[in-house]
Amino acid sequence: MKTSRLALQLSMMMRMTVAMTLVLASVATAQSGEPLDAAERQQVVEKISELLVDRYVFPDIAELCQADLLERLNAGEFDSVSDPEAFAVLLTEKVQAISNDKHMRVRVRQPRTNDDAPAAQPSPARQITEQRDAARRDNFGFRSVERLEGNIGYIDFRYFAGQPEARETAAAAMRFLANSDALIVDLRKNGGGNPGMVRFMCSYFFDEPTHLNSLYWRAGDRTEEFWTLDELPGPRLAEVPIFVLTSNYTFSGAEEFCSNLQNRKRATIVGENTGGGANPGGAMMANERFSIFVPTGRAINPVTGGNWEGVGIVPDVETTADDAFDVAVDLAESAAEKRREQLSKNMNSTWSDFDASLQRVDELVESGRTKEAAKMITTVLDDALASGLLSEMLVNQMGYQRLENSQIELAIAVFQVNATRFPESANVHDSLGEAFMNDGQIERAIRSYRESLRLDPDNENAKSMIQKMQSEHSKTQ
């Protein structure tokens, strides 16, 4: 099962790579190879019509496009067009006039440099490798990650890269931004990309499982749901205010990112209305020098039931692309300040509750109810660690305070909480061993020190304590 799934994924990746290669190979020049003749014009129109009818996500619209193109061909409307690039532009205009689908574009492939023999096509595996290396040199689209004044995070990336390695770069960027009080995501020059990377990035902004988007595919008549990921490398920014910058260039996957966050009220979109392309697909060859991008699927937002095809993402705060950054900074500064105030208020309330709980622990100790006190402090500290209120170091210090006050049972309880929460910390096991030793629980003390020594073979204190206890134990035999 694992082998077949891996093979399927590789096959899909290869098909996507070939499609992307066709798109990237096109050139915007009026000198793209030899002039067109009537036979090639007819071949291209008929093949494009066939591809649309066979693959386009909306079959009824595809049939309208086919009928229109063939009618124009037979009427001689294309007869005067001999320039390949002009022909591609004209065909694009005609199919988009009917479909209103901005992904649907006819392109001219790069002409051969040697007319005697076609260049050998690299293998799909080599194409994947070459595109991965090119994306790596481009840092997988991530251009800038900064911390602005006011503890505002800023990230600018130009596309949603599909390579697995891209996620490592994205995760590093998100770790850098994790402590921001507000975040600006700049998509003004982002033309889209891989839906898996869109999901990966969006997942950082939700702490509950969230249905982000769905893609309906004509092939197989199936719908693929995209939910936030359960696990991510690094902390989430689920409570951080987000401001997304857009322009009329922002397109496709970048628009999905905006839609996912805007419709869940997780971000404020600042800038211009986006391009309006919601139908994913791939480039398909019409002949050796023409290809067409055929949308084979469509996006379905789970909140609205629709998508942004043809209309784009309407910004929450409309301004020019040039002014969007400054506008967003002003908004982010205000949002960050409000967040800091709320966090401070929450923190003060949390500390008040924590201090009251510790006071209750002390009252139990003073009344001789030590076991109840130990049970209560275990619960209080475990909750405080889980919420991030306390750290391993602070809990360890609290354990030694109890130990110094001869509250050994409570000290053991404190160190045990730490050992449970941080089982790979040699220091907490060392501290627990010391508490057990002070309580006369020699066997348990030795076990704790040995665990500390296993985690840190250079822990001389653990070695010394084990030797001391074993020596004293042998003298009593």
N, C-alpha and C positions, 0 to 999 in steps of 0.2 A: 504494500500500500504506500509506504513512504517513497519507494523508488518511482512508482508511477506518478505520484503527486509532484515530485521534484522534476520529473521529465516534462509534465504538463506545464509547470511554471516556467521551465527553461524554454519550452516551445513558444509559450505566450510571449516571453521576453524577447525571443528572437524575432517573432512577427512584429512586435512593437518597434524593435530596433530597425528592421528593414523599412517599416513605414516612416519612421522618423528620418532615416537616411534619405529617403526619396524627397522629403520636404526640405531637409537641410541642403540637399544637392541643387535645389532650384536657384536660378540667378535672375535678378531683376535687371535685365539688359535687353535692348532692342536688337542686339546682334547675336541671338541665341541659335546658331546653326544656320543651315540652308533655308531658303525661302520655302514656304508651304506650297504644295500643289493641291489640286482638287481631290486627288485620291486620298491624300493624308488628312485633309480637312474632313472628308466623309468618314474615314476610319476613326478619327478621334471623336467626332460627334456621336457616331453610332456606339462606340465603346463606352463613352461617358454615360450615354443614355442607358445602356445595358447595366452598367455598374450601379447607377442610381436606382433603377428598378429592382435590382437583385439585393442591394445592401442598405439603401437609405432607410433610416428609422421610421419614416412616414411614407409608406408605399403609395398612398393616393397622391401625395405631393410629387413623389418621384415620377409617377406616370404623367402628371401634368408637365413636369420638366422635360421628360422624354418627348412628349407630343410637341411641345413648343420648339425644342431644339431641332427635331426632324422637319418640322414645318418650315422653320427658317432656313434650314439647309436646302430643302427642296425648292424653296422660293428664291434661292440664290443670294440670300443676305450675307453670306460669308465669302462669296466668290472673290471679292476685292481684297480680302485680308491675306497677305502673304508673309507678314512678319509673325513669327511664332509667339513672341511675347505679347503683341497686340491681340493675337487670337486668344491667348489664355485669359487676358483681361476681359475681352468681349464675352467669352463663354462664362466667366465668373459672374459678370454683370447679369447675364440672362438667367442663369440658374438661381442666383440670389434674388432676382426680381420676383420670382415665383415662390421660392422656398423661404425667403427672409432669413436664411440660415447663414450666419457670418463665418462659420467654420468651413462652409462649402466653397472651396477655391480650386481653380485649375491653375496648374503651375507648369513652367518649362524646366525640364531637367538640363543640367549642364551638358553642353555639346562635347562630343568626343574630340580629343586632340589628335588622334590618329585615325584617318578614314579607312585605312587598309584593314584594320582589325580592331574589334571592340576591346576595351580594357577588361581584363579579368575581374570579375566581381569577387570581392573578399567574402570569406565564409561568414555566416551569421555570428559565429563565436568571435571571430576577429572584429567584426563590426561592433559587437557589444563591448569588447575590450577597448577598442579605440575610442568609442564614445565615453566609456567610463574614464579613461585617462584624460580626455578633453574636459570632461566635467570636473574632474579632480583639479586640473590646472586652473579652472574657473571657480574653485572652491565651492562647487556644487551650487553656484548661484548666489551664495551669501557674500554680499559686498561689504557690509558694515554692521558691527554690533558695538553699541556705545552706551555709556552711562552719562546722561545729560544732567545739568544742574537741577536740583530739586529731587534727586534720586528717581529720575524718569529714564526708563530703559528705551532704547531705540534699536530697531533691527531693519535692515534693508536687504531684501533678497529678490532676485530677478526672475526666478522660475522655481517650480516645485520639482526637483530632480527625482528621478525614479530609481537611481542606483542605490543598492542597500547601504553602500558606504556613506551616502549623503546623510543618512540618519545620524551617524556619529557626529558629523559637523553640525547638524541642526541641534542635537542634544547638547553639544558643547556651548552653542550660542544661548540656548535656553537656560543652561546652568549659570552662565554669566549674568543673565537677566533676572534670576530667580528672586533676588532681594529688592527688586524695583517696587516703588509705590504706585507707579502707573507705567504703561507700556505703549509705545508708538510702533506700529508695524507698517513699514513703507512698501506698498505694492504699486506705486505709480509707474514703475517700469517693469512690472511682472506680467508676462504674457500667458501664464498658466503652467501646465505640466501634469505630473502624475497624481491621480486621485488618492493613491495610498499615502503620498507625502502630505497632501492636503489634510487627510485624516490625522496623520502623525502630528502635524503642527497644531491643529485644532484641539487635539486631545489634551494639550497642556493647559487649556483654559476652562476645563470642566473637571469637577471632582466626583461627579456621579455619571454612571453610564448614560450616554446621550446619543440619540439617533441624529446624525448630522445631515445625511443626504442619502438618496438612493439613485441608482443608475438603471434605467430600463434598457435592455438590449434586444434588438429585433431578432437576432440569431438566438434561437432557442426560446423566444418569447419569455424571457426571464428578467427578474428584477434583483439587483444586487444592493443590499443595504450596507451603509457605512456608518458604524458606531464608533464612539471614542474608544481608544485602546485601554484595556484594563491595567496594563503595566507600561511604565515609561522610564527611561533612564534620566533620573533627576527629579526634582520637585515640580509640582504643578503650580500654576499661577491662577488658580481658580477664582480668587477674590480680588485680583488686581484689575483696575480699570484699563480698558484697552481702546486705543484709537487707531483706526486703519486708514491709511492715506491711499487715495485712488486718483486715477486720471482716465481719459478716454482710451488710453492704451491698455489699461488693466483688463485682462481678458481670461475667459475659460476657467481654468483651475483657480486662478487668483480671484475670480468672481465667485466661485464656489466657496472659497475661504470666507469672503465677505458675507455671502448669503448664510452660511452655516452660523456665523457669529451674530449677524444682525437679526435674523429671525428668532434666535434664542435670547435676544437682548443682552448679549455678552460683549458687544463692542459698539462704538460710535464710529460710523463711516464718515470721513472728512475728505472732501475734494470734489472731483468731477464724476458725472455719470459714466459708468464703465462701458466697455465695448459691446456687451450683449451676446456672448457665445456660450450656450449651455449644452450643446449636443456633442459628446465625444465621439471619436471615430479614428480613422487612419487614412494615410495616403495610399492610393491604388493607381497602378499604371494603366494609362489609356493606350500608349504605345511606347516606343523607346525614348521619346523625348517629352512626352506630356504625362502628367499625373493629376489626379483630382483627390482632394480630401473629402471623403464620404463620411458624414456623421452616421454611425451605426447604432447610437444610443441616445438617450435624453435624460437629463437630470430631473429628479422629483424631490422637491424640498418637503420633508415630513410635516412641517408646520403649515405651509401655505398650500401644498399640493401641486404647486406650479414650479416655474423656474424663471430665469432672467433672459431667456433667449429673445433676441431682438429688442429688448428694452433696457438691458443692463441692470446694474445695481444702483438704485437711487440713493445718493448720500444723505445721511442724517443732517450733516452740516455742509451745505453746498458752497464751494469756493473754487478758485482756479487751482490747477495742479501746482503752479508755482507758489501760491500762498498757503497751500494745505499744511505744510510743515509748521509754519509759524502759528497758524490757527490752532493746530492740534497741540502744540507746546503749551499755549495759553490754557486750553481745556485740560490738558494733562496736569499742569501745575496745580490747578484748582482741585482736581479730583484727587491728586496725590496728598494734598494738604488735608482734605476731608478724610481720606483713608487713614492718615497718621493720627488724626484726632480720634477717630473711632477706635483704632487699634489701642491707643493709649487708654481710652475709657474702658475698653474691654479688659485690657491688661490689669488696670487698677482694680476692677471688679473681681477678676480672677484671683489676683494676689490676696485680696481681702478675704475671699472664700477660703483660700489655701491657708492663710495665717489663722483663720478661725478654726479650721480643722486641726491644725497643729496645737492650738491652744486646748482644744478638746482632748487631744492625745495626752497632753501634760496633765490635765485634770484627772484623767483616768489613772495615770501613773501615781499621782499624789494620793489618790484614794485606794491604791493598792491593787488596782485592776489591770495589772501589767499585760496579761494575755490579750485582753480586749484592746488595750492600747497598741500592742504589736500588730494585731489584726487590722486595726483602723489605719495605722500609719502605712501598712503595706498597700491598702487600697488607695489611700490619698497620694502616695508617691507614684504608684503605677499609673494613675490617671494623669498626674502632672507630667510624667515622662511621655505618655502617649500624646498629650496635647502640645508638647514642646515647651511647656513652661519651665521645666528643669532639664538639666543635662546630666550626663554620667558623672562629671566632676563635682557638680553641686550636690548630687545625692551622696556621693562618696564622702564629701565634707560633712554632710549631715550625719552620716553614720559614725564618723569619728567624734563628732560633738556628743553623740549619745554614749559612745564608748568612754570618753573622757569624764562624763558625768556618772559613770558606773551603771548606766542603763544598758547592760549587756544584751538583754533579750531584745530590746528595741534596736540596738545596733546591728544585731544579727539579722533582724527583719529588714532593716534598711539595706544592708549589703546584699541580702538575698534578692531583693527587688532589682537591684542593679545587675546582679549576676544573671538574672532571668532576662532582663532587657538587653544586656550587652554580654552575651555568653562568650564572645571572642575577645574580650578584654582581659588581659593578664592582670591588670591592676585591680579590677574588682574582685577577682578570685583571691588575690593576695590579701586584700582587705578583709574578705570574708574569713579567710584562714586565720587571720589575727584575732577576729572576734570569737571564733570557735575556740581558739587556744586560750583566750582570756576567760572563757566560760568553762574550761576544763574538758571540752569535747575534743580530745586529742585526735582520735581517728578521723573525725570530720575535718579537723583543721589540716591534718596531713593531706587528705584528699583534695582540699581546696588549694593548698600550696602546690601540690603536684599538677593540678590543672593549670595553675598560673605558670608553672615551669614548662608545661607542655606548650603553652601558647607563647612563652618567652623564655627560651632555653638559657638566656643570659641573666635571668633574674637571680642575682646572688642572694638577695634577702630570702627568697623562697628556699633556696638550697640550704642556707644557714638555719632557718627555722625548722625545716624537716630534720636536719641532722641533730639539732638541739633536742627536739621532742623525742626522737628515736633513742637518743643517748639517755635522756632522763627516764624514759619508759623502761629501758633495759636495766637501769640501776634499781628500779622498784621490783624487778622480778626475783 
